[in-house]
Amino acid sequence: AGPPLTTLDAADTSVRIQVCHTAMREVEVLHDQLLALLAERPGLTAADIVVMTPDIERYAPAIRAVFATAEPAIPFSVADRRPVSQSPLVEAFLGILDLCDSRFPVDRVLRLLECGSLRGRFGLSEADLPLITGWLRDTAVRWGVDAAGRSALDLPATPEHTWRAGLERLLLGFALPAREQALYREILPFDGVEGDGARVMGRLVRFIRVLVAACEDLQRVRSPAAWEARLGALLEEFFADDDASEAERELLRVALALLAASADEGGFGAALDLGAVRYWLLAHLSEADAGGFLGAGVTFCTLMPMRSVPFRVVCLIGLNDGSFPRPQTTLDIDLMAKKPRRGDRTRRWEDRYLFLE
């Protein structure tokens, strides 16, 4: 015979389980449950509630979509977000580095212009984006800097649909008389830039030229200290020096300084290529930031030991099959994974402990 059975009180709602079909629906049900809970317990406040999830990055958009717009509103804060996922400036900075090894597709270049600090550096505004997008669509800019850039990729050296071809059409269309449709030196002018649009076109051309020149220069190998200086200059070259983005720029400066300091501390002075530096920066900036924990309202955070201690109500979301326990991936060169020993770290056992906690 086993241990005696315990009869549960039907009125005991200290543990509640909800089954939902999407992450958005899960957060919506959570919001409704928290409203009911706050109404049931007069002494309970939003700051007494923590919501933990195995993957805060996946749920953060749904959390903001629901809790920032629902009525009545519940104050909340989201902790443990990675800087790379919540900073437009950091995302744009890494986007420039990624673009250097790409075919310069038009959609990725336009994505850089979504960063307000970058637009500010080149005198562009958010209202200019639809105009620029229309120009690039009408001039058939698709990918590739120019014919030589395509040739470097072992592709036919054709200038059609490259950035150079599109910008030449824009400039020539502005310089020639209106409605000029004749070819000029094998270039078809684009008759679509007029009035104040000329100023926007000039700033767009300058942005593309600076971007192409920077990517060409970043292909050189450098020492870690030289990379700190070069990428620091890149930060100043592409992003406006304003108070609104100072914290984000400082985050990148600290990361670049850490890159050089870590290499110096380890006695490493060999030259690195852009791929290695970009990988290090992405790994460093992808580490979770614990800032914002214990905010003024409901705290959303990732599953970590002892997080539930100061709270009266603990909620868990995202405990889906395949997501929790969190899968553990290992590299082929990981000898500890091939020959595990007692006491080695195991993500599955850690998540079992967190669930019990």
C-alpha positions as CSV (number, residue, x, y, z in Angstrom):
1,A,0.0,0.0,0.0
2,G,1.2,3.5,-0.8
3,P,0.9,6.7,1.2
4,P,-2.6,7.7,2.2
5,L,-4.5,9.8,-0.4
6,T,-5.1,13.4,0.3
7,T,-8.5,14.9,-0.4
8,L,-8.3,18.3,-2.0
9,D,-10.6,21.1,-1.0
10,A,-12.7,22.1,-4.0
11,A,-12.5,25.7,-3.0
12,D,-8.7,25.6,-2.9
13,T,-7.4,27.6,-5.9
14,S,-3.8,28.1,-4.6
15,V,-2.6,26.1,-7.7
16,R,-4.3,26.8,-11.1
17,I,-3.4,25.3,-14.5
18,Q,-4.5,26.9,-17.8
19,V,-4.1,25.3,-21.2
20,C,-3.9,27.7,-24.2
21,H,-3.2,27.2,-27.9
22,T,-0.9,30.2,-28.6
23,A,1.6,32.4,-26.7
24,M,-0.7,35.4,-27.3
25,R,-3.7,33.6,-25.9
26,E,-1.6,32.4,-22.9
27,V,-0.7,36.0,-22.0
28,E,-4.3,37.2,-22.5
29,V,-5.6,34.5,-20.1
30,L,-2.8,35.4,-17.7
31,H,-3.9,39.0,-17.7
32,D,-7.5,38.0,-17.0
33,Q,-6.4,35.7,-14.2
34,L,-4.3,38.4,-12.6
35,L,-7.2,40.9,-12.7
36,A,-9.4,38.4,-10.9
37,L,-6.7,37.6,-8.4
38,L,-6.1,41.3,-7.6
39,A,-9.9,41.7,-7.1
40,E,-10.2,38.7,-4.9
41,R,-7.3,39.7,-2.5
42,P,-7.6,43.4,-1.4
43,G,-4.1,43.4,0.1
44,L,-2.4,42.0,-3.0
45,T,-0.5,44.4,-5.3
46,A,1.0,44.0,-8.8
47,A,4.5,44.2,-7.3
48,D,3.7,40.9,-5.3
49,I,3.4,38.9,-8.5
50,V,6.2,37.3,-10.6
51,V,5.7,35.6,-14.0
52,M,8.5,33.4,-15.1
53,T,9.1,31.7,-18.5
54,P,11.8,29.5,-20.0
55,D,12.0,31.8,-23.0
56,I,11.5,35.5,-22.2
57,E,12.4,36.7,-25.7
58,R,9.6,34.7,-27.3
59,Y,7.0,36.0,-24.9
60,A,8.2,39.6,-24.5
61,P,6.3,40.9,-27.6
62,A,3.0,39.2,-26.5
63,I,3.5,40.6,-23.0
64,R,3.9,44.1,-24.2
65,A,1.0,43.8,-26.7
66,V,-1.4,42.6,-24.0
67,F,-0.3,44.4,-20.8
68,A,0.5,47.7,-22.5
69,T,-2.9,48.0,-24.1
70,A,-5.4,46.1,-22.0
71,E,-8.0,47.8,-19.8
72,P,-7.9,48.0,-16.9
73,A,-4.2,48.2,-17.0
74,I,-1.8,46.3,-14.8
75,P,1.7,47.8,-14.3
76,F,4.5,45.5,-15.4
77,S,8.1,45.3,-16.2
78,V,10.1,42.8,-18.3
79,A,13.5,41.7,-17.1
80,D,16.3,39.6,-18.5
81,R,15.9,40.9,-22.1
82,R,19.0,40.7,-24.2
83,P,20.4,44.1,-25.3
84,V,20.6,43.0,-28.9
85,S,16.8,42.3,-29.0
86,Q,15.6,45.5,-27.3
87,S,17.9,48.2,-28.7
88,P,17.3,49.5,-32.2
89,L,20.8,51.0,-32.2
90,V,22.6,47.8,-31.2
91,E,20.5,45.9,-33.8
92,A,21.4,48.4,-36.5
93,F,25.1,48.4,-35.5
94,L,25.3,44.6,-35.8
95,G,23.2,44.8,-39.0
96,I,26.0,46.9,-40.5
97,L,28.6,44.3,-39.6
98,D,26.3,41.5,-41.1
99,L,25.8,43.5,-44.2
100,C,29.5,43.5,-45.0
101,D,29.5,39.8,-45.8
102,S,26.2,39.9,-47.6
103,R,25.0,40.7,-51.2
104,F,23.7,44.1,-50.0
105,P,20.0,43.2,-50.4
106,V,17.7,46.2,-50.5
107,D,15.5,45.0,-47.6
108,R,18.4,44.7,-45.2
109,V,19.7,48.2,-46.1
110,L,16.2,49.7,-45.6
111,R,16.0,47.9,-42.2
112,L,19.0,49.9,-41.1
113,L,17.1,53.1,-41.8
114,E,14.4,52.0,-39.3
115,C,16.9,53.1,-36.5
116,G,16.1,56.7,-35.6
117,S,19.6,57.4,-34.4
118,L,21.1,56.3,-37.7
119,R,18.6,58.4,-39.7
120,G,19.4,61.4,-37.6
121,R,23.1,61.1,-38.4
122,F,22.3,61.3,-42.1
123,G,19.6,63.9,-41.8
124,L,16.7,61.6,-42.7
125,S,13.4,61.3,-41.0
126,E,10.8,58.5,-40.6
127,A,8.5,60.4,-43.1
128,D,11.2,59.9,-45.7
129,L,11.2,56.1,-45.6
130,P,8.1,55.6,-47.8
131,L,9.6,57.9,-50.4
132,I,13.0,56.1,-50.4
133,T,11.3,52.7,-50.5
134,G,9.3,53.8,-53.5
135,W,12.3,55.1,-55.4
136,L,14.3,51.9,-54.8
137,R,11.3,49.9,-56.0
138,D,10.8,51.9,-59.1
139,T,14.5,52.0,-60.0
140,A,14.5,48.1,-59.6
141,V,17.3,48.1,-56.9
142,R,17.5,44.5,-55.7
143,W,21.0,43.5,-54.5
144,G,24.7,44.0,-55.1
145,V,26.8,47.2,-54.8
146,D,27.8,47.2,-58.5
147,A,29.0,44.8,-61.3
148,A,32.4,44.4,-59.7
149,G,30.8,43.4,-56.4
150,R,28.8,40.7,-58.2
151,S,31.9,39.5,-59.9
152,A,33.6,39.1,-56.6
153,L,30.9,36.6,-55.6
154,D,31.7,34.5,-58.7
155,L,28.5,35.7,-60.4
156,P,28.0,37.4,-63.8
157,A,29.3,41.0,-63.6
158,T,26.0,42.6,-64.6
159,P,25.1,46.1,-63.3
160,E,21.4,45.7,-63.6
161,H,19.4,45.9,-60.3
162,T,22.5,47.0,-58.3
163,W,22.7,49.9,-56.0
164,R,25.0,51.8,-58.3
165,A,22.6,51.4,-61.2
166,G,19.7,52.6,-59.1
167,L,21.4,55.6,-57.7
168,E,22.7,56.6,-61.1
169,R,19.2,56.6,-62.4
170,L,18.0,58.8,-59.5
171,L,20.8,61.3,-60.0
172,L,20.6,61.4,-63.7
173,G,16.8,61.8,-63.6
174,F,17.2,64.8,-61.3
175,A,19.9,66.4,-63.5
176,L,18.2,66.0,-66.9
177,P,15.0,67.9,-68.0
178,A,11.7,66.5,-66.7
179,R,10.1,63.6,-68.5
180,E,13.4,62.7,-70.3
181,Q,13.0,59.1,-71.3
182,A,16.0,58.7,-73.7
183,L,19.0,56.7,-72.6
184,Y,22.0,58.7,-71.6
185,R,25.3,56.6,-71.7
186,E,23.2,53.4,-71.4
187,I,21.4,54.8,-68.3
188,L,17.7,55.3,-68.2
189,P,16.9,58.5,-66.1
190,F,14.3,58.1,-63.4
191,D,11.9,61.0,-63.5
192,G,10.5,60.9,-60.0
193,V,12.6,63.2,-57.9
194,E,11.4,66.8,-57.5
195,G,11.2,69.6,-55.0
196,D,12.4,68.7,-51.5
197,G,12.8,65.1,-52.7
198,A,16.2,66.2,-54.1
199,R,17.4,66.8,-50.5
200,V,16.3,63.4,-49.4
201,M,17.9,61.8,-52.4
202,G,21.2,63.5,-51.7
203,R,21.2,62.2,-48.2
204,L,20.3,58.7,-49.3
205,V,23.2,58.7,-51.8
206,R,25.6,59.9,-49.1
207,F,24.4,57.1,-46.7
208,I,24.9,54.4,-49.3
209,R,28.4,55.7,-50.2
210,V,29.5,55.8,-46.6
211,L,28.0,52.4,-45.9
212,V,29.8,50.8,-48.9
213,A,33.1,52.4,-48.0
214,A,32.8,51.3,-44.4
215,C,32.1,47.7,-45.4
216,E,35.1,47.6,-47.7
217,D,37.3,48.9,-44.9
218,L,35.9,46.4,-42.4
219,Q,37.1,43.5,-44.6
220,R,40.7,44.1,-43.4
221,V,42.1,42.0,-40.5
222,R,43.1,43.9,-37.4
223,S,44.3,43.3,-33.8
224,P,41.6,43.4,-31.1
225,A,42.8,46.9,-30.0
226,A,42.6,48.1,-33.6
227,W,39.1,46.7,-33.9
228,E,38.0,48.6,-30.8
229,A,39.2,51.8,-32.3
230,R,37.7,51.1,-35.8
231,L,34.3,50.0,-34.6
232,G,34.2,52.9,-32.1
233,A,34.8,55.2,-35.1
234,L,32.0,53.3,-37.0
235,L,29.7,54.0,-34.1
236,E,30.3,57.7,-34.3
237,E,30.1,57.7,-38.1
238,F,26.7,56.1,-38.4
239,F,24.8,57.1,-35.2
240,A,23.8,60.6,-34.0
241,D,25.3,61.8,-30.8
242,D,22.1,62.5,-28.8
243,D,20.9,62.0,-25.3
244,A,18.2,59.6,-26.3
245,S,20.6,56.9,-27.5
246,E,23.5,57.6,-25.1
247,A,22.9,54.5,-23.0
248,E,22.8,52.2,-26.1
249,R,26.0,53.7,-27.5
250,E,27.7,53.4,-24.1
251,L,26.7,49.7,-24.1
252,L,28.5,49.2,-27.4
253,R,31.5,51.1,-26.2
254,V,31.8,48.9,-23.1
255,A,31.5,45.8,-25.2
256,L,34.3,47.0,-27.6
257,A,36.5,47.9,-24.7
258,L,35.9,44.5,-23.1
259,L,36.9,42.8,-26.4
260,A,40.3,44.6,-26.4
261,A,40.8,44.1,-22.6
262,S,40.0,40.4,-22.8
263,A,42.5,39.9,-25.6
264,D,45.2,41.8,-23.8
265,E,44.6,40.0,-20.5
266,G,44.9,36.6,-22.3
267,G,48.0,37.7,-24.2
268,F,46.3,37.5,-27.5
269,G,47.5,39.9,-30.1
270,A,46.9,38.1,-33.4
271,A,44.9,39.7,-36.2
272,L,41.2,38.9,-36.4
273,D,38.8,39.1,-39.3
274,L,35.4,40.7,-39.1
275,G,33.6,37.3,-38.7
276,A,35.4,36.5,-35.5
277,V,34.8,40.0,-34.0
278,R,31.1,39.9,-35.0
279,Y,30.6,36.5,-33.4
280,W,32.2,37.7,-30.2
281,L,30.1,40.9,-30.1
282,L,26.9,39.0,-30.8
283,A,27.6,36.4,-28.1
284,H,28.4,39.1,-25.6
285,L,25.4,41.3,-26.4
286,S,23.1,38.3,-26.4
287,E,23.7,37.6,-22.7
288,A,20.6,38.4,-20.6
289,D,20.5,41.7,-18.9
290,A,19.1,41.5,-15.3
291,G,18.4,45.2,-15.2
292,G,14.8,46.1,-14.5
293,F,14.2,43.2,-12.1
294,L,11.8,44.0,-9.2
295,G,10.1,46.8,-11.1
296,A,7.0,48.8,-10.0
297,G,4.4,46.2,-11.2
298,V,4.2,42.6,-12.2
299,T,7.7,41.2,-12.9
300,F,8.2,39.1,-16.0
301,C,11.5,37.3,-16.1
302,T,13.2,34.1,-17.1
303,L,13.3,31.0,-15.0
304,M,16.2,31.3,-12.5
305,P,16.8,29.9,-9.0
306,M,15.5,31.9,-6.0
307,R,13.6,34.3,-8.2
308,S,10.3,33.5,-6.5
309,V,11.5,34.3,-3.0
310,P,10.2,37.9,-2.5
311,F,6.8,37.3,-4.2
312,R,3.4,36.2,-2.9
313,V,2.1,34.9,-6.3
314,V,4.2,32.9,-8.8
315,C,3.0,32.3,-12.4
316,L,4.7,30.2,-15.0
317,I,4.1,30.6,-18.8
318,G,5.6,28.8,-21.7
319,L,5.9,25.3,-20.1
320,N,5.2,23.6,-23.4
321,D,6.3,20.3,-24.6
322,G,9.7,20.7,-26.3
323,S,10.2,24.0,-24.5
324,F,10.3,22.9,-20.9
325,P,12.5,21.3,-19.7
326,R,14.7,23.4,-22.0
327,P,16.6,21.3,-24.5
328,Q,20.4,21.2,-24.1
329,T,22.5,21.5,-27.2
330,T,26.2,20.5,-27.2
331,L,29.0,20.9,-29.6
332,D,30.8,17.9,-31.2
333,I,34.0,19.1,-29.6
334,D,32.4,19.0,-26.1
335,L,34.2,16.1,-24.3
336,M,32.2,16.6,-21.1
337,A,29.0,15.8,-23.1
338,K,30.6,12.7,-24.6
339,K,31.8,11.4,-21.2
340,P,29.5,12.8,-18.5
341,R,30.4,12.4,-14.9
342,R,28.4,12.8,-11.7
343,G,28.1,16.5,-10.8
344,D,28.3,17.8,-14.4
345,R,25.8,20.5,-15.2
346,T,22.5,19.2,-16.8
347,R,19.9,21.6,-18.1
348,R,17.1,19.1,-17.7
349,W,17.9,18.4,-14.0
350,E,18.2,22.2,-13.4
351,D,14.8,22.8,-14.8
352,R,13.3,20.0,-12.7
353,Y,14.7,21.7,-9.6
354,L,13.3,25.1,-10.7
355,F,9.9,23.6,-11.3
356,L,9.9,22.1,-7.8
357,E,11.1,25.3,-6.3
